[in-house]
Amino acid sequence: MAIIAGVNIPDNQRLEIALTAIYGIGRSTSKKIVADSGMGDSTRVRDLSDEDLARVRSAVERTGPVSYTHLTL
């Protein structure tokens, strides 16, 4: 599983859907993140390289604050 914003996102889903597992990211925000990172609409998480994941992570950080309040330490 890939870890983005401290959340394990499912490998078998399309990136657009998998990003909604992150608290505070819905479908519209995930579509924006996918477009900003340059990924295709049908890209699956398992097909992403480390470089692709880095681009997605930076796109998530640029979209604005993602709530980390659901994480327990």
C-alpha positions as CSV (number, residue, x, y, z in Angstrom):
1,M,0.0,0.0,0.0
2,A,1.1,3.5,-0.7
3,I,1.2,6.1,2.1
4,I,0.0,9.6,1.4
5,A,-0.7,12.2,4.1
6,G,-0.2,9.5,6.7
7,V,-2.9,7.2,5.3
8,N,-2.4,3.9,3.6
9,I,-4.4,4.1,0.3
10,P,-5.6,0.9,-1.4
11,D,-3.4,-0.4,-4.2
12,N,-6.2,-2.0,-6.3
13,Q,-8.2,1.2,-6.8
14,R,-7.9,4.0,-9.3
15,L,-5.9,6.9,-7.9
16,E,-8.9,9.2,-8.0
17,I,-11.0,6.9,-5.8
18,A,-8.1,5.8,-3.5
19,L,-7.4,9.4,-2.6
20,T,-10.8,9.7,-1.0
21,A,-9.6,7.4,1.8
22,I,-7.7,10.5,3.1
23,Y,-9.8,12.4,5.6
24,G,-10.8,15.8,4.0
25,I,-10.4,14.7,0.4
26,G,-13.6,14.1,-1.6
27,R,-14.2,13.2,-5.2
28,S,-13.8,16.8,-6.6
29,T,-10.6,17.4,-4.7
30,S,-9.2,14.0,-5.7
31,K,-9.9,14.8,-9.4
32,K,-8.0,18.1,-9.0
33,I,-5.1,16.4,-7.3
34,V,-4.9,13.8,-10.1
35,A,-5.0,16.5,-12.8
36,D,-2.4,18.6,-10.9
37,S,0.0,15.7,-10.6
38,G,-0.3,14.8,-14.3
39,M,-1.7,11.3,-13.8
40,G,-4.2,9.7,-16.1
41,D,-7.9,9.2,-15.1
42,S,-7.5,5.4,-15.1
43,T,-4.2,5.2,-13.3
44,R,-4.2,2.5,-10.5
45,V,-2.2,3.0,-7.3
46,R,-0.3,-0.2,-7.9
47,D,1.0,1.1,-11.2
48,L,2.6,4.3,-9.7
49,S,6.3,4.6,-9.5
50,D,8.1,6.2,-6.5
51,E,8.4,9.4,-8.6
52,D,4.7,9.4,-9.4
53,L,3.9,9.0,-5.7
54,A,6.1,11.9,-4.9
55,R,4.2,14.1,-7.4
56,V,0.9,13.0,-5.9
57,R,2.1,13.8,-2.4
58,S,3.2,17.2,-3.4
59,A,-0.1,17.9,-5.1
60,V,-1.9,16.8,-2.0
61,E,0.2,19.2,0.1
62,R,-0.5,22.1,-2.4
63,T,-4.3,21.6,-2.4
64,G,-4.5,22.9,1.2
65,P,-4.7,21.6,4.7
66,V,-5.5,18.0,5.1
67,S,-6.8,17.2,8.6
68,Y,-4.6,15.0,10.6
69,T,-6.9,15.1,13.7
70,H,-8.1,11.6,13.0
71,L,-4.7,10.2,13.5
72,T,-3.9,8.9,17.0
73,L,-0.4,8.9,18.2
